[in-house]
């Protein structure tokens, strides 16, 4: 039997028994070209016209599906004029409190047919341009796995890439984000729901994705992670993931959560997609309690209201003009 070929230790600080105290035993020092590996709280993120100050409150992302077959039943291609319908829905979402809008042209439902980049571009670009013109103060993101679509969307004015295959082994999307100096959401996904230990594997996959992005030149503060609720996971996996969302805090990155109207919620309540508003709101509250920073939702008003109350409890957020601590004259206790 041959012995193991172990790595050679480097960076050891030799002991100095004559010095006494802590110096009397050996330790390790950082390599000269290494950071300390201890990231602090995420810095605020600039997204075009808006700055997201992480931890101050939860940010709500409204969903604009420019598809005919969205699982949530809100595909805008079913409208007679999809662009006008998208602008109208975008306006309503912003009026209801959406902080940013996520535009996607390709279905990601399980078993979906793949769309060519050319067809996806033809769907999303007119909507991006029209929504950007109508709502210039609202950041826009593009939900795509195609670098060609993402590049076209960036040229049309989006401020964020949202990659549902952020853990894929290729670096095309993160290189694009680096080249354009644009933030990116890296979402967890798998081709099949095969795990030995769900949450640690999700975290490990996301950490590898973060490392890949950093190696490609994406700044640390431009990286957001998404645990991928409903993607490459069974309903039991999804519920377990929701119950352990706080574990994602070890990644030291802002977290986006997208549970809106998804099938796991429908299976719990035995309800169709258009009757899952309360279920989505419940996951929004659970996510905020676990430290989630962005919730991606179809039903904006209900989830904004849920988020504000959860933020008031968990994050100490208060509305402008808050008078909850004031007392009538002469009152005590």
Secondary structure, 3 states (H helix, E strand, C coil): CCCCCCCCCCCEECCCHHHCHHHHCCEECCCCCCCCCCCCCCCCEEECCEEECECCECEEEEEEECCCCCCCCCCHHHCCCHHHHHHHHHHHHHHCCCCEEEEECCCCCCCCCCCCHHHHHHHHHHHHHHHHHHCCCCEEEEECCCHHHHHHHHHHCCCEEEECCCCCCCCHHHHHHHHHCCEEEEECCCCCCCCCCHHHHHHHHHHHHHHHHHHHCCCHHHEEEECCCCCCCCHHHHHHHHHCHHHHHHHCCEEEECCCCCHHHHHHHCCCHHHCHHHHHHHHHHHHHCCCCEEEECCHHHHHHHHHHHHHHHCCCCCCCCCCCCCCCCCCC
